[in-house]
Amino acid sequence: MIEHKNGINKPELIRNGEGRFIMEGEECTQIYAHTDKLIFSVSTLLPGQKACLDKGHDDAHETVYVIQGVLMIHMPDSEEYFRLEKGDCLLIPPGASHYSINVGDETSIAAWSCAPHL
């Protein structure tokens, strides 16, 4: 994983498996890059699995892009649900709590990014 607090000054390649792995509920997340301006990660959920509640990020927008599978994103503060399939992206506003559930029949893979900072 690339982690920089003072920015970067050259391109850096991070290969699959080189990120930092964390478990968020039943969701396995690989954090590829974490700087003072951006975080980028990829998460997987098996069918029926649910991630833990992310309380949101007060000073940052967040996106989730579905690479494989079908995710339901629940926004409990507003009681909204968004069904995302392969190729769909959801923009999450600052401070909005959310969690994801794999509602499909295959492993879901989603890319997450958060900017300008956490």
Rosetta silent file (secondary structure, phi, psi, omega in degrees, C-alpha in Angstrom):
SEQUENCE: MIEHKNGINKPELIRNGEGRFIMEGEECTQIYAHTDKLIFSVSTLLPGQKACLDKGHDDAHETVYVIQGVLMIHMPDSEEYFRLEKGDCLLIPPGASHYSINVGDETSIAAWSCAPHL
SCORE:     score description
SCORE:     0.000 S_00000001
   1 L     0.000  141.388  175.531    0.000    0.000    0.000 S_00000001
   2 E   -95.347  121.021  177.102    1.157    3.492   -0.754 S_00000001
   3 E  -128.896  117.887 -178.060    0.632    5.789    2.224 S_00000001
   4 L  -131.652  133.319  174.269    1.785    9.382    2.000 S_00000001
   5 L  -101.256  -15.451 -178.413    0.971   12.275    4.283 S_00000001
   6 L  -113.993   22.498  179.183    2.976   14.859    2.322 S_00000001
   7 L    83.454  175.843  178.355    1.801   14.041   -1.176 S_00000001
   8 L  -121.588  156.620  179.438    3.584   12.169   -3.945 S_00000001
   9 L  -126.861    5.926  176.237    5.990   13.458   -6.556 S_00000001
  10 L  -155.000  156.443  177.700    6.209   10.504   -8.964 S_00000001
  11 L   -62.425  144.957  177.666    3.936    7.694  -10.194 S_00000001
  12 L  -135.136  128.741 -179.471    3.860    4.595   -8.018 S_00000001
  13 L   -90.727  128.455  175.518    2.594    1.188   -9.102 S_00000001
  14 L  -119.971  116.206 -178.255    0.644   -0.847   -6.548 S_00000001
  15 L   -89.336  156.069  176.198   -0.072   -4.406   -7.639 S_00000001
  16 L   -53.542  130.921 -179.135   -2.946   -6.583   -6.499 S_00000001
  17 L    97.155  -14.504 -179.933   -1.995   -8.112   -3.158 S_00000001
  18 L   -91.003   -7.871  179.033    0.381   -5.273   -2.207 S_00000001
  19 L   -76.664  175.134  176.508   -2.316   -3.195   -0.508 S_00000001
  20 E   -91.974  126.435 -178.977   -3.212   -3.286    3.176 S_00000001
  21 E   -93.149  135.145  174.229   -6.064   -5.719    3.863 S_00000001
  22 E  -136.929  156.020  174.423   -8.747   -4.952    6.432 S_00000001
  23 E  -108.408  128.806  177.836  -12.064   -6.549    7.346 S_00000001
  24 E  -121.593   91.711 -169.553  -15.078   -4.259    7.676 S_00000001
  25 E    69.464 -128.535  177.896  -17.837   -6.515    8.922 S_00000001
  26 L   -91.248    0.516 -177.164  -17.929   -9.357    6.398 S_00000001
  27 E   -87.015  127.823  175.384  -16.362   -7.154    3.716 S_00000001
  28 E   -96.650  122.341 -175.901  -12.724   -7.757    2.784 S_00000001
  29 E  -121.415  133.503  173.036  -11.080   -4.510    1.675 S_00000001
  30 E  -109.329  116.363  178.635   -7.680   -3.935    0.102 S_00000001
  31 E   -88.895  115.560 -178.057   -6.490   -0.334    0.471 S_00000001
  32 E   -85.765  -41.873 -177.074   -4.246    0.438   -2.474 S_00000001
  33 E  -145.538  140.453  177.315   -3.433    4.095   -1.790 S_00000001
  34 E  -144.014  107.298  178.480   -3.963    6.500    1.098 S_00000001
  35 L  -118.523 -177.233  176.999   -2.688   10.058    0.827 S_00000001
  36 L   -74.681   -7.024 -179.313   -3.702   13.320    2.461 S_00000001
  37 L  -118.609  -13.678 -172.586   -5.959   13.970   -0.565 S_00000001
  38 L  -158.266  145.635  166.342   -7.306   10.553   -1.614 S_00000001
  39 E  -128.706  140.354  179.080   -7.972    7.021   -0.520 S_00000001
  40 E  -134.880  129.975 -179.262   -8.593    4.203   -3.010 S_00000001
  41 E  -145.463  164.592  175.714   -9.630    0.661   -2.137 S_00000001
  42 E  -128.802  132.164 -177.555  -11.294   -2.429   -3.576 S_00000001
  43 E  -123.013  153.911  176.419  -13.700   -4.533   -1.539 S_00000001
  44 E  -130.304  145.049  173.914  -15.303   -7.950   -1.932 S_00000001
  45 E  -136.345  136.629  172.698  -18.400   -9.497   -0.422 S_00000001
  46 L   -77.067  160.610  179.134  -19.701  -13.027   -0.909 S_00000001
  47 L   -52.244  131.869  179.104  -23.404  -13.425   -1.769 S_00000001
  48 L    84.884  -10.880 -178.952  -25.550  -12.398    1.205 S_00000001
  49 L   -79.226  156.354 -175.845  -22.685  -10.764    3.109 S_00000001
  50 E  -131.324  139.530  174.433  -22.920   -7.263    4.583 S_00000001
  51 E   -81.800  162.786  175.087  -20.305   -4.612    5.322 S_00000001
  52 L   -77.732  165.720 -178.880  -20.286   -2.734    8.610 S_00000001
  53 L   -68.952  127.192  171.194  -21.730    0.770    8.844 S_00000001
  54 E   -97.295  119.508 -174.807  -19.454    3.508    7.521 S_00000001
  55 L   -73.614   -0.873  179.110  -20.434    6.659    9.425 S_00000001
  56 L    91.490  170.449 -176.150  -19.418    8.832    6.481 S_00000001
  57 L  -126.835  112.069 -172.087  -16.635   11.358    6.047 S_00000001
  58 L   -56.878  -35.676 -174.222  -17.473   14.934    7.034 S_00000001
  59 L  -112.203   22.936 -174.941  -15.006   16.617    4.683 S_00000001
  60 L  -145.439  144.299  168.360  -14.955   14.205    1.761 S_00000001
  61 E   -85.387  151.370  178.870  -17.030   12.907   -1.112 S_00000001
  62 E  -132.486  144.491  174.555  -16.975    9.147   -1.605 S_00000001
  63 E  -125.937  150.424  169.779  -17.700    6.997   -4.644 S_00000001
  64 E  -128.453  131.324  179.964  -18.371    3.306   -5.073 S_00000001
  65 E  -123.486  124.496 -177.313  -18.053    1.695   -8.525 S_00000001
  66 E   -86.341  120.339  178.537  -19.222   -1.905   -9.022 S_00000001
  67 E   -89.642  -36.904 -178.424  -16.751   -4.029  -10.968 S_00000001
  68 E  -151.578  143.480  173.955  -18.609   -7.333  -10.518 S_00000001
  69 L    90.069 -164.628 -177.882  -21.858   -8.463   -8.958 S_00000001
  70 E  -133.138  123.623  178.698  -24.820   -6.629   -7.476 S_00000001
  71 E  -116.664  143.899  168.398  -24.660   -4.415   -4.375 S_00000001
  72 E  -107.840  122.675  176.723  -27.402   -2.761   -2.382 S_00000001
  73 E  -102.756  122.099  179.115  -26.150    0.404   -0.699 S_00000001
  74 E  -105.352  129.562  176.647  -28.256    1.454    2.287 S_00000001
  75 E  -109.097   91.049 -171.717  -28.117    5.049    3.519 S_00000001
  76 L   -63.878  -28.879 -179.585  -29.753    4.707    6.962 S_00000001
  77 L   -63.398  -37.210 -179.428  -29.887    8.451    7.742 S_00000001
  78 L  -106.291   -0.345 -177.125  -32.168    9.089    4.768 S_00000001
  79 L    54.113   39.024  176.349  -33.573    5.524    4.542 S_00000001
  80 E  -101.462  148.849  175.659  -32.549    5.348    0.882 S_00000001
  81 E  -126.735  137.620  178.411  -31.491    2.179   -0.943 S_00000001
  82 E  -128.091  123.195  177.602  -29.497    2.060   -4.159 S_00000001
  83 E   -95.026  117.757 -178.045  -29.137   -1.134   -6.214 S_00000001
  84 E  -114.026  133.322  175.690  -25.864   -1.073   -8.140 S_00000001
  85 E  -113.891  174.010  178.739  -24.855   -3.516  -10.850 S_00000001
  86 L   -46.382  126.895  178.645  -21.628   -3.936  -12.811 S_00000001
  87 L    92.428   -8.268  179.240  -20.616   -0.577  -14.252 S_00000001
  88 L   -87.623  150.066  178.851  -22.750    1.526  -11.869 S_00000001
  89 E  -133.297  139.378  176.469  -21.287    4.264   -9.662 S_00000001
  90 E  -120.198  128.197  174.708  -22.798    5.993   -6.631 S_00000001
  91 E   -93.992  122.764 -177.391  -21.587    9.374   -5.386 S_00000001
  92 E  -106.165  124.636 -177.136  -21.986    9.601   -1.609 S_00000001
  93 L   -71.666  160.575  178.993  -22.131   13.106   -0.115 S_00000001
  94 L   -54.760  137.390  174.744  -19.943   14.181    2.817 S_00000001
  95 L    78.294    1.191 -177.456  -21.067   12.841    6.191 S_00000001
  96 L   -85.248  118.468  177.785  -23.594   10.333    4.808 S_00000001
  97 L   -73.981  150.565 -176.106  -23.535    7.008    6.648 S_00000001
  98 E  -164.776  161.000  169.531  -23.870    3.891    4.496 S_00000001
  99 E  -152.466  161.741 -177.301  -23.205    0.182    4.185 S_00000001
 100 E  -118.597  150.857  176.922  -23.314   -2.362    1.395 S_00000001
 101 E  -132.774  132.931  174.616  -24.916   -5.789    1.028 S_00000001
 102 E   -80.575  109.093 -179.340  -24.191   -8.269   -1.755 S_00000001
 103 L  -102.378    9.462 -179.701  -27.676   -9.076   -3.055 S_00000001
 104 L   -98.213 -172.629 -178.061  -26.437  -11.009   -6.093 S_00000001
 105 L  -100.528   -0.413  179.832  -25.507  -14.620   -6.775 S_00000001
 106 L  -130.974  166.543  176.610  -21.765  -14.049   -7.223 S_00000001
 107 L   -58.132  133.526  176.067  -18.941  -12.400   -5.305 S_00000001
 108 E   -93.503  143.716  175.285  -19.215   -8.633   -5.543 S_00000001
 109 E  -129.496  125.885 -178.569  -16.149   -6.501   -6.261 S_00000001
 110 E  -134.923  141.357  175.028  -16.355   -2.741   -5.787 S_00000001
 111 E   -98.845  133.105 -179.165  -13.847    0.096   -6.062 S_00000001
 112 E  -119.827  140.611  172.295  -14.142    2.851   -3.450 S_00000001
 113 E  -140.202  150.887 -177.797  -12.556    6.285   -3.448 S_00000001
 114 E  -140.948  130.280 -178.401  -12.753    9.152   -1.040 S_00000001
 115 E  -152.975  151.433    8.995  -11.484   12.704   -1.562 S_00000001
 116 L   -82.387  -20.725  178.031  -10.171   15.193   -0.658 S_00000001
 117 L  -162.351  168.575  179.326   -9.388   13.451    2.641 S_00000001
 118 L   -93.998    0.000    0.000  -10.783   11.240    5.404 S_00000001
